[in-house]
Amino acid sequence: MKNENVAFMKINQSLVDVSIFIISFFLAFFIRFEGVPDRGNLKQLLVFFPFIAFARLVCFYLFSVYSIAWRYVSIHDSISVLKGSLPVTMLLFVGRIFLPYRLQLFRFPSSVIALEFLLVLIGTLGVRIARRFLYEQSERSHFEDKGIHLQKKKVILIGAGNAGNMVVKELKQRADLGLDVMGFIDDDPGKRRTVIQGVPILGTSGQIPDIVRRMGIEEAIITIANASSRDIRRIVEVCEGIRIKVKIVPGLFEMLDENIKVTKIREINIDDLLGRSVIDLENHLPEVIGYYRDKRILVTGAGGSIGSELCRQLSTFSPKELILLDKDENSIYEIDYELRHKHSFKIDPIIADIRNEARLSDIFDEYRPEIIFHAAAHKHVPLMEYNMAEAILNNVAGTRNVSVLADRFNAKSMISISTDKAVNPTSVMGASKKIGEIIIQEIAARSRTKYSCVRFGNVLGSRGSVVPLFQRQIAQGGPITITHPDMTRYFMSISEAVQLIIQAGTIGRLGEIFALDMGDPIKILDLAKDMVRLSGYSEEDFKFTTIGLRPGEKLFEEILIDEERTKVTHFKKIFIAPPIEVNHREFSKDLTALLQAAEAGKELAIMECLKSMKIGFLCQSPAVPFLSQKIH
């Protein structure tokens, strides 16, 4: 039934166009001759009008003009109509210029050819634009009927770029939303006193309080898809000061999900305030997609926060095959189920432990991954202080297994996910990740496989992070616990961190350590207060309790980007950290001893090994205070 309706619609469109072709042909002659043409030209008109109409109809089909939905016709579609109209006109001009005089019947007057072309364009585009106009009017009337009892809320849109243009267009059609757009706010001087789709630019962000008071604005919507967290915080603070609600359009990384559109307005969340940064995504996207398209990609730790987001974003690049590996069956089931309902390429859910080298070797032998993202790791700092052996076996032995097999089975590249806690580590987790980086550097020096590591700070909303903890504490009514009022951390949203990891994966060669620019450090106390306000409460509604630093924690994380020591890459927010210098013979000996101690579960021996490896480890474990000394 649906196919029959489509065919019927195309027939109707064809009949309308044929009528326009015939009318345009006749009008061109009558305009040119200011009435009925003379005998010779009248013969031309009557003989050729059916052939001209048929030829134009064929061209419209060849240029897919009838695949355009009239109700959604756009400027891009208008170009298709123009292309479909040109061949017949060009043929007529060629006949006029090159045919001999004795074939006068085929030589149309130039003015008639030009007039007919313009009339065809005006007619065919006109009916399509009229159809769209009538459809939008009908939709607007429909929504107005639905929202007839809604009281209009006066809103301003902050950002008059592409996103703002799309949002105002949507809001004009959706009267049922009860939003009356009073104007735009934009800091671009070139847009002052201009109008976009009938909506004026009212002023700059600094004028928001005056505009709100003067016009009675009740709500602001940030319509900047690539707005940074700093800009969002500034706007939110201004709006909170004048007590109006603020909403926002999705960020660029959210829109990588094809189900999320720029017009999907939502509430401000903590990712917006802390995790959004301006990244030049569009310029590098073709290059990145080309690197991963049609490749067999393995993601270890695919069920975790970082691993699952890696799978989601890599899926949009059309890989040949995606191998999901994790030892947690529930998380693998969830990400496998999610991806299978969105994509048609081959997906392999694998339950395996990266510590089991024999099992891992079988997997590499069967699936032959070309690109490997190694995200499997124990990451919880205090928990790993009480489970040192597990941290070493998983983060060190597991990383060595994956790295060795990537070389053995001739993978194209391997990207290992590291952490800012590997810089001058004070925890077993941080030390284990730094050792993993050194292992990868050593293997990369003698392998054809391209290796790299990516260091970054905290990601908002990941498992075990402070954000879900604060959310639970707020829901329970408090108290909200913080380790220290001056503690700071670097934050980034999961989606943006993963996008940078994927970018970095395209440029790794010899075990480089890439450091992501995480922006400015954020006080954990400020994070907690932001989350309280976003939940609709005031700071006075909650008690904030200081519980002190936990085992392995630092008050301040190390700076990832040192301008004097790091090197830039062609990706704006990705830098190359200096390589780790070690005595390879001594390191290999110490590594063997460390793994033996971990397999035996001897925690004091593990700490002694970490102490002797000269990786800048500063032990802070309360269980072994006598080892708490800086190793140079």
FENTA-V144121 format. One record per helix or strand of 3 or more residues. SS is the DSSP state (alpha for helix, beta for strand). FROM is the first residue (numbers start at 0). LEN is the number of residues. If there is no record, write none. Layout:
((SS | FROM | LEN) (SS | FROM | LEN))
//
This chain:
((alpha | 1 | 31) (alpha | 38 | 24) (alpha | 64 | 3) (alpha | 69 | 3) (alpha | 74 | 24) (alpha | 100 | 6) (alpha | 109 | 37) (beta | 152 | 6) (alpha | 161 | 12) (alpha | 174 | 3) (beta | 178 | 7) (alpha | 188 | 3) (beta | 198 | 5) (alpha | 204 | 11) (beta | 218 | 4) (alpha | 228 | 13) (beta | 244 | 4) (alpha | 253 | 3) (alpha | 269 | 6) (alpha | 280 | 12) (beta | 295 | 5) (alpha | 304 | 11) (beta | 320 | 6) (alpha | 328 | 12) (beta | 345 | 6) (alpha | 356 | 11) (beta | 370 | 4) (alpha | 380 | 5) (alpha | 387 | 21) (beta | 412 | 5) (alpha | 419 | 3) (alpha | 427 | 17) (beta | 449 | 6) (beta | 457 | 3) (alpha | 465 | 10) (beta | 479 | 3) (beta | 490 | 3) (alpha | 493 | 11) (beta | 509 | 7) (alpha | 523 | 11) (alpha | 538 | 3) (beta | 543 | 3) (beta | 573 | 4) (alpha | 583 | 17) (alpha | 602 | 10) (alpha | 621 | 6))
//
